[in-house]
């Protein structure tokens, strides 16, 4: 389903390597929303430019500007898109199902990703004197712990379907897939988590996920 | 307003020191919900007991069990409580306002708290060889960066009222206040962020916040 909007109404500030922007790319694609992309090169610190921090005081990507109003934080953007552009929904209708989807999403977005992102890795290297190899071990530790828990949450629950919750993608898949891409980038063995691996495969069969991959972005290097 | 529920319907697994459980304590108090508390002593690793991980595979607090169904992740719990027990609402009615509140909440819950919590601090000390003093510098760095951004987001926005968004507490305040308590615990100078300090004062004038403080819990040491 294509929602009715114009590209001029929605401006998406993104960086191909950012997992948080990977989430919002999936969200925009799933909703079929026309939009304009603006590329913010994190490794060149473009996110710290005054013009960008005026939109996003945290200096993080992504930012979505809708009708002139800037929203930061990928999950706030995803929930906003879901409230304004209803179809297809990112959350089930029942409160218990919505809680389950959000729990899975936050298990990634609050307990894996923040500990592993660029600014934390940089800090561990530059301020705390760790080597790149030590930082990789740190990253892998938190991903393993998180994915082990997610596998348990998903494997034995009849609410898990083709995707994390039922047979259509939700906010949970929007968070899970970019994190799994990071795990693959760190050469982790995904087959340790058969349910996650199966869901990942189902997601990439949808163009919305495939097109959101870092390597498929215009700013990819 | 007191919602109609019985304490037997809602079981809250909490630990006095946990900022995530501090959030759900505020949420339960704001909704006026009768509930039963179960104390999970994180420093004694009670969160890793099989009986607990069966409820919460991540082995984190809090967990809320409502009518036999377990929900983990403090923000999933808060959104669930808001959907099931409507008054007073934790989110404004308009999508843009909801996005703003969630953005503030996630700026704390995704970008400050996860990098600073007990398991990360333990890992930095035990696995990466840092002293307690070095870990404190790490914590303070991320709190300062986060609070600086939040002060900018809140200070110059007419949507900021007595609380983070308007004149009633929202999900944003539920996340902000426990993080500010951590900053105070680390002896940070709160007056650096006058808007945050003013909002904190307004929050503690409400019994829901005051009663949720770590020191006011039955399991406080």
Interface residues (C-beta under 8 A of the other chain):
Chain A: X53 X57 X58 X59 X60 X69 X71 X72 X73 X75 X76 X77 X79 X80 X83 X84 X95 X96 X98 X99 X100 X102 X103 X105 X106 X107 X109 X110 X111 X113 X114 X115 X120 X123 X127 X128 X130 X134 X138 X141 X146 X149 X150 X152 X153
Chain B: X53 X57 X58 X59 X60 X69 X71 X72 X73 X75 X76 X77 X79 X80 X83 X84 X95 X96 X98 X99 X100 X102 X103 X105 X106 X107 X109 X110 X111 X113 X114 X115 X120 X123 X127 X128 X130 X134 X138 X141 X146 X149 X150 X152 X153
